[in-house]
Amino acid sequence: MKMSSSEAGVIPKFVMGTFDPETRWRDSQIARLPSMPDKDRESIVLCMDELLFPFCGPEDVLYSRCKIDPALQEYLDGLGFSFHTHYHFDLNDAKEPLPDPDVFKRCMFRLAVDQAEHIKPANRVLQAVGSGYRSGAAGAVLSPYAITADTEAYLHAAGPFGPLPDLETVVRVNSKLYSNLLLARIGEKCYGTEVNSAAEMEAAGHNLLKRGPYLLKDPFGVSGKGNLLIHSEMMQRRIADHLHKQEGSGLRSQFLLEPLLPKETDFSSHWYIHESGKKEFISVQRMINHQQNYSGSIQADEAFIGKLEKAGYFNVMEQSLRLMANDGYHGFVCFDSMILEDGEVVPIVEINARKSMGLINAHLDKCWEPYGHSGWLTFLSLGLPEGFVFGTLMRALRDSGLLLAAPWGYGIVPLSSNTVMVNEILTRRRIEEGTPIKGSMPKGRLYVAVVGHDDGQRSELVNSLRQVLADLSVRVYN
């Protein structure tokens, strides 16, 4: 790996982080909603840090949990996404033992601290960059996906870096309770009701059910996890009993109840608050959701943004950003919003004070926007056949003519390799080590940017992608 940046004395930006930070922000003393554990999902989410490469320039370093497949790395470089890489695990290296599951799922910043304390001779990148930091080099930038408790430990181990907001502030502004109160503070209509016990949940829920189903939200719930749609008194009673038991063991209940609104469109707006308090607009993204779960982002057109301006949406954003800055937060902000069937704009459904999928799509679009194209960031949930390798997928996409060959063309851009392969690799290697594995197809998730000139062409490209996967005996579950 060339290190011209270090040799020239330039400190690169380090881009890294752990997705699903909400599970790390969550107070362990708060009662939980029932959920089905999914180990395959957890492994996939841990490998989503590869998706952060659009935030890197040529001299920057993407520090990921697992080594990016060389076929993907070479392809992205050819498209113009040039960046240095550093990783913690190479799961394909048979000479290295598989990591202990508890070690593998540590926050990326904790893994980076551990590695910084035991730098191997081969890790010249981290060594060179680290020595630059420790010699007091100015201007070092850490660009986290989200700030967690382990980020502070990394700042001490590898700093100094530019200033980041403190953890307490980050946790506070990311809570759904904060976003609900924020609407009240600026005099906007807020739909949420905060409850602090199972009994309060039942009482408030009883009133909401008179008008229809409602959403029961964990303050740090994420897409598909930590949110429940309550549609009957019987279901509400079961959830209340579940919470009562936890309260009996000393935990506290804290949730937000919201009526299920008749929404027409989900969208998000993306901003950056500078340390000075200055606000910078980045993008509005239409969101594609399926049954409360995120399934894609695409840039909103001028007509859509004009509709929001007319509704006063950006005035609400300006007030909200000012309050967030006054509350001590600076950095990236994503406001999840929606438009109801009657045209009413709900400006804040929740706040994500971190990087986000829509923000990733906005950065990806910088590559093809000069040619008048836009990309749809989406994913397919996969079941992989025995012996599947990522390079096979790349070859099939290239041979079919579906792979985007240049930024001015149309096609599919694979965005991550380990979200596809992590469970297949772990399963295969455990079998090789003699660990019995119950027979089921390893699950993966293929994230792609679908680059086209309109929605119709992008839909055709996705249909063609599904056919390529079917030809490879890969199952698609969504």
Beta strands, then each sheet from edge to edge (+ up, - down):
strand 1: 13-16
strand 2: 61-66
strand 3: 84-89
strand 4: 141-144
strand 5: 193-195
strand 6: 214-222
strand 7: 225-230
strand 8: 255-259
strand 9: 263-273
strand 10: 279-290
strand 11: 293-299
strand 12: 331-340
strand 13: 345-352
strand 14: 374-383
strand 15: 411-414
strand 16: 443-452
strand 17: 475-476
sheet 1: 3+ 2+ 1+ 4+
sheet 2: 5+ 8- 6+ 7-
sheet 3: 13+ 12- 9+ 10- 11+ 14- 16+ 15-
sheet 4: 13+ 12- 9+ 10- 11+ 14- 17+
end
